[in-house]
């Protein structure tokens, strides 16, 4: 059970109204240097010659690895509930730089 003292140390996450709608992405490009990972989230519309970056996230290697673990855990939970996620014919939805 959480005590009032433990509640003091919890991070309070706030979602600004301008961020609440989110951004849709169907492509991600990932690059890295010695000190950071860059993840560009892109929306590629069918038939369009250009695809805008809708969000860029820059994080430390340690945080990138924690994100990888969190995504892996959530994909396992999703598949347990809804079934296996099968790759589509074109597997170019995630790119590595």
N, C-alpha and C positions, 0 to 999 in steps of 0.2 A: 504494500500500500504506500502511496506517495505521501510524504510528510510535507508540511509547509516549507521546510528548509530545502527539500528536494525540488519543489516547484520553483524556488528562486533560481535554481541552476538550469532550468529548462529553457531552451531557445524558443522564443515566440516568433513563429513565422508569420509574416504579413504579406498579403497579396494585394498589390495596388489595383485599383479599379481599371486602370489602363492596361494592365497585364492579365486581367481575369478571363478575357476571351481566348487567350492563347494564340499561337501561330501554327498553322498546318504545314507540315513538312513531309515530303515523300522521298527525300534524298538527303543523305548526310555525307559530308566530306570531312575526313579526319586527318590532321597533320600534327606533328610534334617536333619540338626542339628539346634541348637538354633539360629545360626548366619548366616547360608547359606543354599542354595539349590544346589544340584549337579544333573545335567542332563547328563546322558551318552547316546549318540546317537550311535546306533549299526546297523551294516548291517548283517542281518541273511539270508544267501543264502540257498535256498531250498536243503535239503538233506545233508547239511554240519553239522558236529557235533559241530563245534565251530563257534562263531560269534564275530568278533572283534569290539571293541569300536572305532568308526571313529572320534569321537570328544567328549570331556568332557567340559561342561560349568558350571562354578560355579558362583552363583550370590547371592546377598543379598535377604532376604525375601521380601523386598519392590520391588526390581526389578523383582523378580519372579512373584509377583502379577500383576505388570504392564505388563509383558509378557503374563500372563493368559488373561488379558483384551484385549490385542492386538490380540492374537490368536482368542479369542471369536469373536471379531469384524470382523476379516478377514474371519472367517468361515461363519459368517452370510452373508457377502458380496459375498463370493464365491457361497453359496447356492442360493442367490437371482439371481445370473447370470446363474449358471449351474445346479441348482436343488439340492435337498437334498443329502447329503453324507450318504449313508446307511452303517451300520457296516457289515463287512464280517463275515462269520461263526465263525472264530476263533478270539475272541476279546482280544487276548493276545499281541497286538501290543504296548500297553503302560503298563509299570510296575511301581509299587510304592514300594519303600523300606521302 
